[in-house]
Amino acid sequence: MNSGEDIQISKGWYLKKSFFDTADQIVPLDVMATIKIPILIIHGDADQIIPIKDSKKGYELIKDTNKKSVLCVVKGGDHTFSDRKNTKKVIRKTIEWLSSLIAN
């Protein structure tokens, strides 16, 4: 992935490194409330940069606009999921979530 190549994760779904590079960009809550497409929020409960309450507040704004939106809390996850096992959890959850979008 670091070489810039796409990796196929499932039936026509591909991810690039840029997906993970931008995955933690902050979306203002007033904008988040207007988004109608499914959203996956992944937040580490040991994040010292952004409080988990911010992700929970964002999820409360979107959960009723699209039933496929999900909040996933990674136990022990820091802001960048620097522990390898947490990175794997994030990747696995992302793949599962993306796959669920095309399963129906």
C-alpha positions in Angstrom: 0.0 0.0 0.0 2.9 2.4 0.7 3.9 2.1 -2.9 0.7 3.9 -4.0 -0.9 0.8 -5.5 -4.6 0.1 -4.9 -5.5 -2.9 -2.9 -8.7 -4.8 -3.6 -10.6 -5.4 -0.4 -13.8 -6.9 -1.8 -15.9 -7.3 -5.0 -14.8 -4.1 -6.7 -13.9 -2.1 -3.6 -10.3 -0.7 -3.6 -8.4 1.3 -1.1 -5.3 3.5 -1.5 -2.9 4.8 1.1 -4.5 8.2 0.7 -7.7 6.8 2.2 -5.9 6.1 5.5 -3.9 9.4 5.2 -7.1 11.4 5.2 -9.3 9.1 7.4 -8.8 11.2 10.5 -9.6 14.6 9.1 -12.2 16.4 11.2 -15.6 17.1 9.8 -17.4 20.0 11.6 -20.5 18.8 13.4 -22.8 21.2 11.6 -21.6 19.7 8.3 -21.8 16.2 9.6 -25.5 16.6 10.4 -26.3 17.2 6.7 -24.5 14.1 5.4 -27.0 11.4 4.2 -24.6 8.7 3.0 -23.3 6.0 5.3 -20.5 7.1 7.6 -18.0 4.9 9.5 -16.5 6.6 12.6 -13.6 4.7 14.2 -12.2 6.2 17.4 -9.7 4.9 19.9 -10.7 5.1 23.5 -7.1 6.1 24.4 -7.0 9.0 21.9 -5.2 11.9 23.6 -5.8 14.3 20.7 -9.6 14.2 20.0 -11.9 13.3 22.9 -14.1 10.3 22.2 -17.1 12.4 23.2 -16.6 14.3 19.9 -17.1 11.1 17.9 -20.0 10.1 20.0 -21.6 13.5 19.4 -21.0 13.2 15.7 -22.5 9.8 15.6 -25.6 11.0 17.5 -26.1 13.5 14.7 -25.9 11.0 11.8 -27.2 7.7 13.2 -30.8 8.4 12.2 -30.0 9.8 8.7 -28.6 6.5 7.5 -29.0 3.2 9.3 -25.7 1.9 7.8 -23.6 4.6 9.7 -21.5 3.0 12.5 -19.4 4.2 15.4 -16.7 1.7 16.3 -14.6 2.3 19.4 -11.2 0.6 19.5 -10.2 -0.3 23.0 -6.7 0.9 23.7 -6.5 2.7 20.4 -4.6 6.0 20.3 -5.1 8.8 17.8 -3.2 7.1 15.0 -3.8 3.5 16.1 -0.1 3.1 16.3 -0.2 -0.4 17.9 -0.2 -2.9 15.1 -3.1 -4.9 16.6 -5.2 -1.8 16.7 -4.2 -0.9 13.1 -5.4 -4.4 12.1 -8.7 -3.9 13.9 -9.2 -0.6 12.0 -8.5 -2.2 8.7 -10.7 -5.2 9.4 -13.6 -3.0 10.6 -13.3 -0.8 7.5 -13.3 -3.8 5.2 -16.3 -5.3 7.0 -18.2 -2.1 6.9 -17.5 -1.5 3.2 -18.5 -5.0 2.5 -21.8 -4.6 4.4 -22.6 -1.6 2.1 -22.6 -3.8 -1.0 -24.1 -6.9 0.7 -27.6 -5.6 0.5 
